[in-house]
């Protein structure tokens, strides 16, 4: 195994370790990664793609958690409508005027 392949393999293992919370799922992912790596040792491009996908997904979730506050569904809809220049209609309460 070349040094670049080893580097990518270790990065993939680190990324799996960062994303998996339980030890059981971490071991399962690591075993799957090992078997895939042994089955196709020349798939360096696919390994880079998988690493980029995993790291980007983790970063996206981190950014979502940091910058997207938890709010009620109605508030989220109202803010989204205002962001694009629309207003949400008033809710019908069953009474006539």
C-alpha positions, 0 to 999 in steps of 0.5 A, spaced: 500 500 500 502 506 498 503 512 502 497 516 499 493 510 499 494 509 507 493 516 508 486 516 505 485 510 509 487 513 515 483 519 514 476 515 512 477 511 519 478 518 522 472 520 519 468 514 521 470 515 528 468 522 528 461 521 525 459 514 529 457 515 536 456 508 539 462 503 539 458 498 535 456 502 529 463 504 529 466 497 529 461 495 523 463 501 519 470 500 520 469 493 518 465 495 512 471 500 510 476 495 511 473 489 506 471 495 501 479 497 501 481 490 501 476 488 495 478 494 491 485 496 493 486 501 487 480 505 488 483 511 490 479 516 487 473 512 490 476 513 497 477 520 496 470 521 494 467 517 500 472 521 504 469 528 501 462 526 502 463 524 509 467 530 511 462 535 507 456 531 510 459 532 517 461 539 516 454 541 514 450 538 520 455 542 524 453 548 521 446 547 521 446 546 528 450 552 529 446 557 525 439 554 524 436 555 531 431 551 533 424 554 532 417 552 531 414 550 524 410 556 524 415 560 525 420 557 520 415 557 515 413 565 516 421 567 516 422 563 510 416 566 506 419 573 509 426 571 506 423 571 499 418 577 500 412 574 501 407 574 507 403 568 510 396 568 510 392 569 516 390 562 519 382 561 519 379 560 526 372 558 524 369 564 525 366 569 520 366 576 520 
